[in-house]
Amino acid sequence: MFRLSVTWVLMFRAFALLLLSTASAMAWEVVPGDICEIRHTQDSAVVSVTYDLQSLDYAIAITLDEPWIASSVFALRFDGPASNMISTNRHILSDDDATLTVTDRGFGNVLNGLAFNETATALLGEQSVVLLLDGAAPAVQAFQACTRSLRV
């Protein structure tokens, strides 16, 4: 009986350690449904990547605690093994300027950037926000599976 209790305690500790060691990987989450979504929250920003079957649009929205300062070009720089930089002048700011959103029909560069790099830096004028991509790759895979299931 005592040996079973010790075994159970050791298993519980191992499970708790596993959960704690993967906490950063759990920060990127996928929300399946009529609109597939990846969500990520960190100290400086909340990121949402969505795919809407009705409009066939992908979108990325980055919300800050402080307002974005309007500028004509938004860029997203990915740093890591598959470094890349993409930019657009088709971004919009929310009424309170807290959320920047970019919508497009194709999002391969964004999804690959999230999946295969270490950081993404959102750049708007003089503002920059670094997004940590630890744990993003499995979320991107699940998101892509979600979008495929909507199209079938």
N, C-alpha and C positions, 0 to 999 in steps of 0.2 A: 504494500500500500504506500509506504514512504517513497519507494523508488518511482512509482507512478506519479506522485506529486512533484518530485524533483524533475522528472522528465517533462511534465506539463509546464512547470515554471521555466525550464530552459527553452522549451518550444515557444512559449509566450514571449520571452525575452528576445529570441531570435526573430520572431515575427515583428515585434516592436522596433527592433533595430533595422529590419528591412524597410518598414514603413518610414522611419526617420531618414534613412539613407536615400530614399527615393522621393523625398518631399519636393525637391526642385523639379523632378520629372513630372510630378503630379500637377504642377502649376499651369501647364497647358492642358485644357480640357476640351473635349468635343461634345457638342450638344446636338444630337440628331433630331430630326423632325421634318416638318414641311420645308423648313429652311435649315440647311446644315450650317453649323457654326463652330468655330474654334474660339475659345476665350482664354485670355491670359491677363493676370493682374500682377503688377509689381509696384514698388514704391512710387515710381514716377509716372506710371501710365497704366491704362486699361486698354487692351487690344482685342478687337473682335474681327474675325474674318468670316464672311458669310457667303453662301450660295443660295440663290432664290430661284427655284424651278419656274415660277410664274413669269419672272422677268428675264430669266436666263443670265442674270448678272451676278458677278462676284463683287464683293466690297470688302475693304479694310477700313476700319474706323479706329482711330487712336484718340483716346480721351485723356486729358491732363487735368491735374488739380488747378493749374493756372491756365488762363486763356492762351490759345495760339495767337501769334501776331501775324496778320494777313500778309501774304507774299504771293507773287505770281507763279512760282514754281515750287512744287513739293518733290522731294527725292527720298528714296529709301535705299540706303547703302548696306549691303550684306558683307560682313567680314568673317572670313574663315576659309575652309577648303574650297568652297565654290563662290568666291567673292564676286560681287556684281553690284552695279548701281543702276537703278531705274528712276525715271522722273516723269512728271506730268504737270500740265497746267490745268487739268480738269478736276482738281480737288475742290471740295466745298467745306466751309466751316459752319458749325451749328450756330443757332441764334445767339448763344452765349459765348461763342468762340472756343469752347472747351473741347469740342470733338471735331477732328479733321477726318473727312471721308473721301475715299477714292473708289469709284465704281467702274467696272469694265467687264467685257464678255470673256476675256481670257486672263487667267491669273497664274499661268505656269511659272513665270519668273518669280512671283511673290511666294508661291507655295514651295518651289525649289529653294529659294533663298532662306525661307524659314526652316526647312527640313535639313539643309546641308551646311549650315553655317553656325558660328558661335554667337554672333550678335547681329542685330539689325539696328541701324541708326536712322531715325526719322528726321528729316531736315526740312525746315520751312524758314526761309530767310536766314536770320541769325540764330534761330532756335534749333536745338538738336536734342533728341531723346534717344538714349541707348536702350534697346530691348534685349534682354538676355534670352537666348534660344535654347537653353538647357531643357530637354524634354519635349521640344517642339516636334521633332521628327515623328514619333509615334502618333501624335495628335494630327499631324498633316496626313499621315497614312489613313487614319480613321476618318478624317474629313473627306478625303478623296473617295473612300469606300462609300461614305454617305452620299456624296454627289452622284456617284455611279448608280446607286440604288434608286435615287429619285428619277433618273433618266430612263430607267428600264420600264 
